[in-house]
């Protein structure tokens, strides 16, 4: 007999249903369903298709309970911080619009005209940015806000649909830019500056809060009569950090690859001061007292822009071929500064890279393989700079780097190990779901302690560790730091 837990992951384009199974032999997490098209477009406005997502989750859950194993818990997490509005009877207030970038920026500029960036950072511990709930709610018509009873981030909104209990888990509250992380309450100043009524925002709860049983009508539809709804870590990154925090108590860093890449570490308290603000670091509350302390760096968008340019020139190459060409290219032939402003607006990325190399007195790479190697080596050296900066600010020596998510680049991971001279541990895409499931089992008392959870997680954690080798990366780093276009 197993205790089963459902972890529902909602992304910008795709949803996944993952199943955690706790048995005497250990803990496993596997995929139980996947669906796309989470949004639709109405009159040029992108809207969340909440009804379809809800039905897809029910369908996946029914297939799980058909095996006659009891589902003990269910919880949602998402990387997105966009609001669902609910009326007083608990029904969704349609439409559930996704924020328009231009409108979000306009609303955020209004907020910043009422409260300086420095003070917004001091309240939230986040680098101010246009997007998410603060901009979405600020842009909502007054009549809609008047009709609404609750505004909840996407994942917490689905927890509400399944439980009937409106709560915002602290990791998502932290990301709304409406929550004072120091005072541990919704910020009156930020609510006033954004024009968001305080009555809309439900109480904030810590990760691992049992919201209650699944609503009777939902339980009957899905066969969840034995299940409870738990607010785990509703933010996906916080859920991933929860799994790592349980698994590893040492000082480590994490890297989340993407078009832009997050590099950070786990702290035991918030780190909010003038230095962290000026150096562009943010805080993310996670499980227990742990806090993700991180910064955004240039990421794999440089690679994607090169691939797009080559495709337009009828030189498209699949990933495997491109990686082979990069691996076979000459090491340390040329470097770029990935943060150079030209690369954020480049119409032809390969040409921009070649131009930077010529301006810095380097031989410009000509072929796709050598250009790609130049990018990946430069990114690895940039992250070395970031790791040293992180160690300096936090006064911690970081013993390993965890690479999160499903977008890691195999060659870059090997470069990272040698550039940073620490082991690089590549964790699976299911890490956030593992964190979700472990927090559910702890909250329900099915795992008696965090120490016991650590054993289970380390037994079930399928990771790939890359150990550094002696190399010429230190000399390469000195060259990288000396880059200066003429």
C-alpha positions as CSV (number, residue, x, y, z in Angstrom):
1,X,0.0,0.0,0.0
2,X,1.3,3.5,-1.0
3,X,0.3,7.0,0.1
4,X,-0.1,9.0,-3.0
5,X,0.3,12.8,-3.5
6,X,-0.6,14.8,-6.6
7,X,1.6,17.8,-7.5
8,X,0.1,20.0,-10.2
9,X,2.6,22.2,-12.1
10,X,1.2,25.1,-14.1
11,X,3.5,26.8,-16.6
12,X,3.1,29.5,-19.2
13,X,2.5,27.0,-22.0
14,X,2.2,23.6,-20.4
15,X,0.7,21.9,-17.4
16,X,2.0,18.7,-15.8
17,X,0.4,16.4,-13.2
18,X,3.0,14.5,-11.2
19,X,2.4,11.7,-8.8
20,X,4.4,11.1,-5.6
21,X,4.2,7.7,-4.0
22,X,5.4,7.1,-0.4
23,X,6.1,3.4,0.3
24,X,8.2,1.4,2.7
25,X,10.8,1.2,0.0
26,X,11.1,4.9,-0.4
27,X,9.6,7.9,-2.3
28,X,9.1,8.1,-6.0
29,X,7.8,10.9,-8.3
30,X,6.6,10.2,-11.8
31,X,4.6,12.0,-14.4
32,X,0.9,11.2,-14.5
33,X,-0.4,13.6,-17.2
34,X,0.6,16.6,-19.4
35,X,-1.5,19.1,-21.2
36,X,-0.9,22.2,-23.3
37,X,-2.9,25.2,-24.4
38,X,-3.4,26.6,-21.0
39,X,-4.5,29.9,-22.5
40,X,-6.7,31.2,-25.3
41,X,-6.9,34.5,-27.1
42,X,-10.1,36.6,-27.1
43,X,-10.1,39.9,-29.1
44,X,-6.3,40.0,-28.9
45,X,-6.2,39.5,-25.1
46,X,-4.6,36.3,-23.7
47,X,-6.7,34.6,-21.0
48,X,-6.2,31.7,-18.7
49,X,-8.4,28.8,-19.7
50,X,-9.2,27.9,-16.1
51,X,-12.1,25.6,-16.9
52,X,-9.9,23.5,-19.3
53,X,-7.0,23.3,-16.8
54,X,-9.5,22.3,-14.1
55,X,-10.9,19.5,-16.2
56,X,-7.5,18.3,-17.3
57,X,-6.5,18.0,-13.6
58,X,-9.7,16.1,-12.8
59,X,-9.1,13.7,-15.7
60,X,-5.5,12.9,-14.6
61,X,-6.6,12.4,-11.0
62,X,-9.4,10.0,-12.0
63,X,-6.8,7.9,-13.8
64,X,-4.7,7.8,-10.6
65,X,-7.5,6.8,-8.2
66,X,-8.6,4.1,-10.7
67,X,-5.7,2.1,-9.4
68,X,-7.4,2.0,-6.0
69,X,-4.5,3.5,-4.1
70,X,-5.5,6.4,-1.7
71,X,-4.6,9.9,-2.7
72,X,-3.7,11.7,0.5
73,X,-2.9,15.1,-0.8
74,X,-3.0,17.5,-3.7
75,X,-1.2,20.9,-4.2
76,X,-0.4,23.3,-7.1
77,X,2.7,25.2,-7.9
78,X,3.7,27.6,-10.7
79,X,6.5,29.9,-11.8
80,X,3.9,32.5,-12.6
81,X,2.6,35.2,-10.3
82,X,-0.7,36.2,-12.0
83,X,-4.0,36.6,-10.3
84,X,-7.3,34.9,-10.5
85,X,-10.2,36.9,-9.2
86,X,-13.1,35.2,-7.4
87,X,-16.5,36.4,-6.4
88,X,-18.0,36.0,-2.9
89,X,-19.6,32.6,-3.7
90,X,-16.2,31.2,-4.7
91,X,-16.8,31.2,-8.4
92,X,-14.2,32.5,-10.8
93,X,-14.7,36.1,-12.0
94,X,-14.1,35.8,-15.8
95,X,-12.2,36.7,-17.8
96,X,-8.9,35.6,-16.3
97,X,-6.6,37.9,-18.3
98,X,-2.9,37.6,-18.6
99,X,-1.1,40.9,-18.2
100,X,-0.2,42.7,-21.4
101,X,3.5,43.7,-21.3
102,X,2.9,47.3,-22.4
103,X,0.0,47.8,-20.0
104,X,2.0,46.2,-17.1
105,X,4.9,48.5,-17.7
106,X,2.6,51.6,-17.7
107,X,0.9,50.5,-14.5
108,X,4.3,49.8,-12.8
109,X,5.6,53.2,-13.8
110,X,2.5,54.7,-12.0
111,X,3.4,52.7,-8.9
112,X,7.0,53.9,-9.0
113,X,5.8,57.5,-9.3
114,X,4.2,57.0,-5.8
115,X,6.9,54.9,-4.1
116,X,10.6,55.0,-5.0
117,X,12.4,51.8,-6.1
118,X,14.6,51.8,-3.1
119,X,11.6,51.8,-0.7
120,X,9.8,49.1,-2.8
121,X,12.9,46.9,-2.5
122,X,13.2,47.6,1.3
123,X,9.6,46.4,1.7
124,X,9.6,43.3,-0.6
125,X,13.3,42.2,-0.9
126,X,12.7,41.9,-4.6
127,X,14.2,43.8,-7.5
128,X,11.3,45.9,-8.8
129,X,9.9,44.7,-12.1
130,X,6.9,45.3,-14.3
131,X,4.6,42.2,-14.2
132,X,2.8,39.8,-12.0
133,X,0.0,40.6,-9.6
134,X,0.8,44.2,-8.7
135,X,0.6,45.3,-12.3
136,X,-2.3,43.1,-13.2
137,X,-4.5,44.2,-10.3
138,X,-3.5,47.8,-10.7
139,X,-4.7,47.6,-14.4
140,X,-8.1,45.9,-13.5
141,X,-11.2,48.1,-13.9
142,X,-12.5,49.4,-10.6
143,X,-15.9,47.8,-11.2
144,X,-14.3,44.3,-11.5
145,X,-12.3,44.8,-8.3
146,X,-15.5,45.9,-6.6
147,X,-17.2,42.7,-7.6
148,X,-14.3,40.5,-6.6
149,X,-14.0,39.0,-3.1
150,X,-10.6,37.3,-3.4
151,X,-7.5,37.8,-5.6
152,X,-5.1,34.8,-5.5
153,X,-1.9,33.9,-7.5
154,X,-2.5,31.2,-10.1
155,X,-1.4,28.2,-8.1
156,X,-3.1,29.4,-4.9
157,X,-6.2,30.1,-6.9
158,X,-6.4,26.4,-7.9
159,X,-5.7,25.3,-4.3
160,X,-8.8,27.5,-3.5
161,X,-10.9,25.9,-6.2
162,X,-10.1,22.5,-4.7
163,X,-10.3,23.3,-1.0
164,X,-12.7,26.3,-0.8
165,X,-10.2,27.9,1.6
166,X,-8.6,31.2,0.2
167,X,-5.0,31.5,1.3
168,X,-1.8,32.7,-0.3
169,X,1.3,30.7,0.4
170,X,4.3,32.9,1.4
171,X,6.6,32.2,-1.5
172,X,3.9,33.5,-4.0
173,X,2.9,36.3,-1.6
174,X,6.6,37.3,-1.7
175,X,6.5,37.5,-5.5
176,X,3.4,39.7,-5.8
177,X,5.4,42.9,-4.9
178,X,2.5,43.7,-2.5
179,X,3.9,41.8,0.5
180,X,6.3,43.1,3.1
181,X,8.6,40.2,3.7
182,X,10.2,41.8,6.8
183,X,6.9,42.6,8.5
184,X,5.3,39.3,7.2
185,X,2.1,41.0,6.1
186,X,0.6,42.7,3.1
187,X,2.1,46.1,2.7
188,X,-0.3,49.0,3.2
189,X,2.1,51.3,1.3
190,X,2.3,49.1,-1.7
191,X,-1.4,48.4,-1.8
192,X,-2.1,52.2,-1.6
193,X,0.5,52.9,-4.3
194,X,-1.0,50.3,-6.7
195,X,-4.6,51.1,-5.8
196,X,-5.3,47.5,-4.8
197,X,-8.0,47.1,-2.1
198,X,-6.5,45.3,0.9
199,X,-9.8,43.2,1.3
200,X,-9.0,41.3,-1.9
201,X,-5.9,39.6,-0.5
202,X,-6.4,36.6,1.8
203,X,-4.3,35.7,4.7
204,X,-0.7,34.5,4.0
205,X,0.3,31.1,5.2
206,X,3.7,29.3,5.5
207,X,4.6,26.4,3.2
208,X,3.3,23.2,4.5
209,X,-0.1,24.5,5.6
210,X,-3.0,22.0,5.4
211,X,-5.9,24.0,3.9
212,X,-8.5,21.2,4.5
213,X,-10.2,18.4,2.8
214,X,-11.0,18.6,-0.9
215,X,-14.4,20.2,-1.4
216,X,-17.1,17.5,-1.3
217,X,-18.4,18.2,-4.9
218,X,-14.8,18.0,-6.3
219,X,-14.0,15.0,-4.2
220,X,-17.0,13.1,-5.7
221,X,-16.0,14.1,-9.3
222,X,-12.4,13.1,-8.9
223,X,-12.5,10.3,-6.3
224,X,-10.5,12.4,-3.8
225,X,-12.6,11.6,-0.7
226,X,-9.4,10.8,1.3
227,X,-7.4,13.8,0.1
228,X,-6.4,17.1,1.7
229,X,-5.3,20.2,-0.1
230,X,-2.0,21.5,1.1
231,X,-0.3,24.9,0.4
232,X,3.2,23.6,-0.2
233,X,5.5,26.1,-1.9
234,X,3.2,27.6,-4.5
235,X,6.1,29.2,-6.4
236,X,8.0,26.6,-8.6
237,X,11.5,27.8,-7.7
238,X,10.6,27.8,-4.0
239,X,9.4,24.2,-4.4
240,X,12.7,23.2,-6.0
241,X,14.7,24.9,-3.3
242,X,12.5,23.1,-0.7
243,X,13.7,19.8,-2.1
244,X,17.3,20.9,-2.1
245,X,17.0,22.3,1.4
246,X,15.7,19.0,2.7
247,X,18.3,17.0,0.8
248,X,21.4,19.1,1.5
249,X,22.2,21.1,4.6
250,X,25.6,22.4,3.4
251,X,26.2,25.8,1.7
252,X,25.4,25.4,-2.0
253,X,24.5,27.6,-4.9
254,X,21.8,27.0,-7.5
255,X,21.5,28.0,-11.2
256,X,18.2,28.1,-13.1
257,X,19.0,28.2,-16.8
258,X,16.7,30.1,-19.2
259,X,16.7,33.0,-21.6
260,X,18.0,34.8,-18.6
261,X,19.5,32.7,-15.8
262,X,19.1,32.9,-12.1
263,X,22.1,32.3,-9.9
264,X,21.7,32.2,-6.2
265,X,22.1,30.4,-2.9
266,X,20.0,29.3,0.1
267,X,20.0,31.6,3.2
268,X,18.4,31.1,6.6
269,X,17.2,34.7,6.8
270,X,16.2,37.5,4.4
271,X,19.1,39.5,3.0
272,X,17.8,43.0,2.3
273,X,20.2,46.0,2.5
274,X,21.7,48.7,0.3
275,X,24.4,46.4,-1.0
276,X,22.0,43.6,-2.1
277,X,19.7,46.2,-3.7
278,X,22.5,48.0,-5.6
279,X,23.9,44.6,-6.8
280,X,20.4,43.5,-8.0
281,X,19.8,40.6,-5.7
282,X,16.3,39.3,-4.7
283,X,14.9,37.2,-1.9
284,X,12.4,34.3,-2.2
285,X,10.8,32.8,0.8
286,X,10.8,29.0,0.7
287,X,10.1,26.1,3.1
288,X,10.7,26.6,6.8
289,X,13.0,29.5,7.4
290,X,15.0,29.1,4.2
291,X,15.2,32.0,1.7
292,X,16.5,31.8,-1.9
293,X,18.9,34.7,-2.5
294,X,19.5,35.2,-6.2
295,X,20.3,37.5,-9.1
296,X,19.4,37.4,-12.8
297,X,22.2,37.0,-15.4
298,X,22.3,36.8,-19.1
299,X,21.4,33.2,-20.2
300,X,20.7,31.0,-23.1
301,X,18.9,33.6,-25.1
302,X,22.3,34.2,-26.9
303,X,22.3,30.6,-28.1
304,X,18.6,30.8,-29.2
305,X,19.2,34.0,-31.1
306,X,22.2,32.5,-33.0
307,X,20.1,29.4,-33.9
308,X,17.3,31.8,-35.1
309,X,19.8,33.7,-37.3
310,X,21.3,30.5,-38.8
311,X,17.9,29.2,-39.5
312,X,17.0,32.3,-41.4
313,X,20.2,31.8,-43.4
314,X,19.3,28.2,-44.3
315,X,22.0,26.9,-41.9
316,X,19.7,25.4,-39.3
317,X,21.4,22.7,-37.2
318,X,19.8,20.3,-34.7
319,X,21.0,20.4,-31.1
320,X,23.0,17.3,-31.2
321,X,25.0,18.3,-34.3
322,X,25.5,21.8,-32.9
323,X,26.8,20.5,-29.6
324,X,29.2,18.1,-31.4
325,X,30.6,21.1,-33.5
326,X,31.0,23.2,-30.3
327,X,32.8,20.3,-28.5
328,X,35.2,19.8,-31.4
329,X,36.0,23.6,-31.7
330,X,39.2,25.1,-30.2
331,X,38.9,25.9,-26.5
332,X,39.3,29.6,-25.4
333,X,39.5,30.9,-28.9
334,X,37.5,34.0,-28.0
335,X,35.3,35.4,-25.3
336,X,32.4,37.9,-25.1
337,X,30.9,39.8,-22.2
338,X,27.4,38.4,-22.3
339,X,26.1,41.5,-20.5
340,X,27.3,43.9,-23.2
341,X,24.2,45.9,-24.2
342,X,24.6,45.2,-27.9
343,X,23.6,41.6,-27.4
344,X,20.2,42.5,-25.9
345,X,19.2,44.3,-29.1
346,X,21.2,42.4,-31.8
347,X,19.4,41.7,-35.0
348,X,22.0,39.2,-36.1
349,X,23.6,37.6,-33.0
350,X,26.5,35.8,-34.8
351,X,27.6,39.1,-36.4
352,X,27.3,40.9,-33.1
353,X,29.5,38.3,-31.4
354,X,32.1,38.5,-34.2
355,X,32.1,42.3,-34.0
356,X,32.6,42.2,-30.2
357,X,35.6,39.9,-30.7
358,X,37.2,42.1,-33.3
359,X,36.8,45.2,-31.1
360,X,38.5,43.4,-28.2
361,X,41.5,42.3,-30.3
362,X,40.4,38.7,-30.6
363,X,40.2,36.4,-33.6
364,X,36.4,36.4,-34.5
365,X,34.9,32.9,-34.5
366,X,33.4,32.2,-37.9
367,X,31.7,28.8,-37.9
368,X,28.5,27.9,-35.8
369,X,30.5,25.4,-33.6
370,X,33.1,28.0,-32.6
371,X,30.6,30.7,-32.1
372,X,28.5,28.4,-29.8
373,X,31.6,27.4,-27.9
374,X,32.5,31.1,-27.5
375,X,29.0,31.8,-26.0
376,X,29.0,28.8,-23.6
377,X,32.6,29.4,-22.4
378,X,31.7,33.1,-21.8
379,X,28.5,32.2,-19.9
380,X,30.5,29.8,-17.7
381,X,33.0,32.5,-16.9
382,X,30.2,35.0,-16.3
383,X,28.7,32.6,-13.7
384,X,32.2,32.2,-12.1
385,X,32.1,35.9,-11.6
386,X,28.6,35.6,-10.2
387,X,29.5,32.8,-7.8
388,X,32.5,34.7,-6.4
389,X,30.3,37.8,-6.0
390,X,27.7,35.7,-4.2
391,X,30.3,34.2,-1.8
392,X,31.7,37.7,-1.1
393,X,28.2,39.2,-0.3
394,X,27.0,36.3,1.8
395,X,30.4,35.5,3.4
396,X,29.9,31.8,2.6
397,X,32.0,29.4,0.7
398,X,29.7,27.5,-1.7
399,X,30.6,23.8,-2.0
400,X,28.6,22.8,-5.1
401,X,26.3,24.2,-7.8
402,X,22.8,22.6,-8.4
403,X,21.6,23.1,-11.9
404,X,17.8,23.2,-11.9
405,X,15.0,22.7,-14.5
406,X,14.8,21.1,-17.9
407,X,16.7,23.6,-20.0
408,X,20.3,22.9,-18.9
409,X,22.9,22.6,-21.6
410,X,25.1,19.5,-21.3
411,X,28.3,21.2,-22.6
412,X,27.7,24.3,-20.5
413,X,27.3,22.1,-17.4
414,X,30.8,20.7,-18.0
415,X,32.2,24.1,-18.6
416,X,30.6,25.3,-15.3
417,X,32.3,22.6,-13.3
418,X,35.8,23.5,-14.6
419,X,35.2,27.3,-14.6
420,X,33.8,27.4,-11.1
421,X,36.0,24.5,-9.8
422,X,33.1,23.0,-7.8
423,X,31.0,19.9,-8.5
424,X,28.0,20.7,-10.7
425,X,24.9,18.6,-9.7
426,X,22.3,18.4,-12.5
427,X,18.9,17.7,-11.0
428,X,15.8,16.5,-12.9
429,X,13.0,18.6,-14.1
430,X,10.8,17.0,-11.5
431,X,12.7,18.6,-8.6
432,X,9.9,21.2,-7.9
433,X,7.3,18.4,-7.9
434,X,9.5,16.4,-5.4
435,X,9.6,19.5,-3.2
436,X,5.9,19.8,-3.5
437,X,5.3,16.1,-2.6
438,X,7.8,16.1,0.3
439,X,6.2,19.2,1.9
440,X,2.8,17.5,1.5
441,X,3.9,14.3,3.3
442,X,5.6,16.3,6.1
443,X,2.5,18.5,6.5
444,X,0.2,15.4,6.8
445,X,2.6,13.7,9.2
446,X,3.3,10.8,6.9
447,X,7.0,11.6,7.0
448,X,7.7,12.1,10.7
449,X,10.7,14.6,10.5
450,X,12.8,16.6,8.1
451,X,15.7,14.2,8.9
452,X,13.7,11.3,7.7
453,X,12.6,13.3,4.7
454,X,16.3,13.9,3.9
455,X,17.0,10.2,3.7
456,X,14.0,9.6,1.4
457,X,14.8,12.5,-0.9
458,X,18.5,11.5,-1.2
459,X,17.4,7.9,-2.0
460,X,15.0,9.0,-4.7
461,X,17.0,12.0,-6.1
462,X,18.3,11.0,-9.5
463,X,21.1,13.4,-10.1
464,X,24.1,13.6,-12.3
465,X,27.3,15.1,-10.8
466,X,30.1,16.6,-12.9
467,X,33.4,16.9,-11.0
468,X,35.9,19.6,-12.0
469,X,39.2,18.8,-13.6
470,X,42.4,20.8,-13.5
471,X,42.3,23.1,-16.5
472,X,43.3,26.4,-17.9
473,X,40.1,28.1,-16.8
474,X,41.7,30.4,-14.3
475,X,43.9,32.0,-17.0
476,X,40.8,32.2,-19.2
477,X,38.9,34.0,-16.4
478,X,41.7,36.6,-16.2
479,X,41.3,37.2,-20.0
480,X,37.5,37.4,-19.6
481,X,37.7,40.1,-16.9
482,X,40.0,42.1,-19.1
483,X,37.6,42.4,-22.0
484,X,37.0,46.0,-23.0
485,X,35.7,46.9,-26.5
486,X,37.7,49.8,-28.0
